[in-house]
Amino acid sequence: MSKIALITGSTRTPRAGDHVVNWVHDILKTRPSDNLTIEPLSIADFNLPVYDEPVMPALVPAVKQFTHEHSKKWSAAIASFDGYIFVIPEYNYGLAGGTKNAIDYLKNEWPGKPVAIISYGVHGGGKANEQLAQSLKEVMLMKVVGTRVELAFAAGLI
Ligand SMILES: Cc1cc2nc3c(=O)[nH]c(=O)nc-3n(C[C@H](O)[C@H](O)[C@H](O)COP(=O)(O)O)c2cc1C
């Protein structure tokens, strides 16, 4: 059985991201699988400060260790999954700071694992989607699903 994290990328309160994630989760539940379990995971729950480790994530765990509990907790949570679905907003034509910061914390928890990216925004959040895909593919060496979902808000709903 493979465990997939359904990640809420927005960290602000309140956030549209919770509603988008619930909607995506409800759709996924209509296609139950014997081989996959989907578990929601919210970046906001980890209360990550702006990256504050003295070590480079690329050196963990082979050369150095994380020093802060919040980093260890975030690292262990992400490492425990076999694959990921990111649900992310677009801020100012790019990745939201909270999502980017959470990505910056880790390196060796991701390689080789599959990841799908779902973005949302006024026009679907395509620029944030592209930025995250590039980082996860080129730096984290993940298998990024080729089809990227971009959900555009209906006019007046932001
Ligand atoms: C700081 C900020 C910047 C934003 N920039 C964009 C943007 O560049 N493109 C876009 O489509 N929507 C943008 N929006 C609108 C967001 O798509 C909308 O507020 C959405 O609810 C954000 O997701 P969240 O509530 O889950 O954080 C922005 C919103 C905020 C708060």
The ligand as an ORCA input file, in Angstrom:
! r2SCAN-3c Opt
* xyz 0 1
  C      -0.345     38.032     -1.499
  C      -1.303     37.550     -2.564
  C      -0.906     37.575     -3.885
  C      -1.745     37.072     -4.883
  N      -1.286     36.997     -6.160
  C      -2.005     36.290     -7.074
  C      -1.462     35.992     -8.355
  O      -0.360     36.360     -8.686
  N      -2.194     35.256     -9.211
  C      -3.450     34.806     -8.870
  O      -4.082     34.128     -9.675
  N      -4.008     35.095     -7.677
  C      -3.307     35.812     -6.772
  N      -3.828     36.080     -5.543
  C      -5.219     35.693     -5.276
  C      -5.254     34.293     -4.745
  O      -5.362     33.365     -5.800
  C      -6.437     34.109     -3.790
  O      -6.370     35.085     -2.769
  C      -6.431     32.745     -3.157
  O      -7.505     32.690     -2.256
  C      -5.137     32.449     -2.420
  O      -5.152     31.157     -1.912
  P      -5.226     30.903     -0.330
  O      -6.475     31.593      0.183
  O      -5.369     29.405     -0.210
  O      -3.992     31.435      0.289
  C      -3.031     36.584     -4.538
  C      -3.427     36.607     -3.192
  C      -2.565     37.056     -2.216
  C      -2.989     36.994     -0.769
*
